[in-house]
Structure formats: C-alpha cells, structure tokens
C-alpha cells in the first residue's frame, strides 16, 4: 500500500510517517520501481503502535525502547513495566506542576478587582523578581527549586 493508504490505516499522517522513517523508528520501507514507498500490514501495525504510544505521551526515545521490547519475544515484562512506571512518574510530576500553576493563577485572579483602576495583582505577580514575592505559601514546585512553568 502507498503512504496515503498507510496513513489512513494507521491514523498517522504522511509527514509523521516520513519523519519516523527518517529517524529509524520504523524500519526500512520497500520502494516500488518508481521509488514510491510500499507499506505492509506489519508497517501499518507498527505505525499504529507508535501512534498509541505518542497519544499516551511517550517520548520518541521511550517508544524506541518499547518497540525493541515489543519485537523481542524473549523480553521480560518487568522491563516494559519499568518504562511505563517511569513515564507515569513523569506524568504525575507534570500534573503536580500544572496544579501549582493553576493555584497560582487562581490566587492572582482572585486578588484582582478587575475594575478601571490600574492596580493589577496579576501583572504584579508576573513581574515579581523572585518567588518570595508570591504571597502564598510555597507549593511543590517551589520546594523542587523551580518556578511553575520552568521559567
């Protein structure tokens, strides 16, 4: 099947299929006599695997590791689980960071009168030189030594 058919069947757009091929995430794709890529059902299955992994937020490097384990019939499921567990831990850290960002913004919005006066706690909070200027107690992001949003 051609790249358009593979894209439809796998749910991965043509540009990403070409990218995955260029970085070696999918193996060699056969070419027809006229130079067009020719995809197999196995290629489509691999592309669908990649799409599902990306939708779960796995980075390319981890997808490469997961695919290597997927192809290795002698693999240990413990290796796969360790990769997934590491990803869950990273997702949880991001969730906590986003929650801290939300709390900070909610506090700033609640402090703002939103009237015709120029006083604006939101702008004051954004322009603060240090996190110490934040009137709220330090949250998880502050204890890790970083500002919400990594700025």
Residue, then its C-alpha position, 0 to 999 in steps of 0.5 A: x500500500x502507498x503512504x496515503x493508504x498507510x496513513x489512513x490505516x494507521x491514523x498517522x499522517x504522511x509527514x509523521x510517517x516520513x519523519x519516523x522513517x527518517x529517524x529509524x523508528x520504523x524500519x526500512x520501507x520497500x520502494x516500488x520501481x518508481x521509488x514510491x514507498x510500499x507499506x505492509x500490514x506489519x508497517x501499518x501495525x507498527x505505525x499504529x503502535x507508535x501512534x498509541x504510544x505518542x497519544x499516551x505521551x511517550x517520548x520518541x526515545x521511550x517508544x524506541x525502547x518499547x518497540x525493541x521490547x515489543x519485537x523481542x519475544x524473549x523480553x521480560x515484562x518487568x522491563x516494559x513495566x519499568x518504562x511505563x512506571x517511569x513515564x507515569x512518574x513523569x506524568x504525575x510530576x507534570x500534573x503536580x506542576x500544572x496544579x501549582x500553576x493553576x493555584x497560582x493563577x487562581x490566587x492572582x485572579x482572585x486578588x484582582x478587582x478587575x475594575x478601571x483602576x490600574x492596580x493589577x495583582x496579576x501583572x504584579x505577580x508576573x513581574x515579581x523578581x523572585x518567588x518570595x514575592x508570591x504571597x502564598x505559601x510555597x507549593x511543590x514546585x517551589x520546594x523542587x527549586x523551580x518556578x511553575x512553568x520552568x521559567 
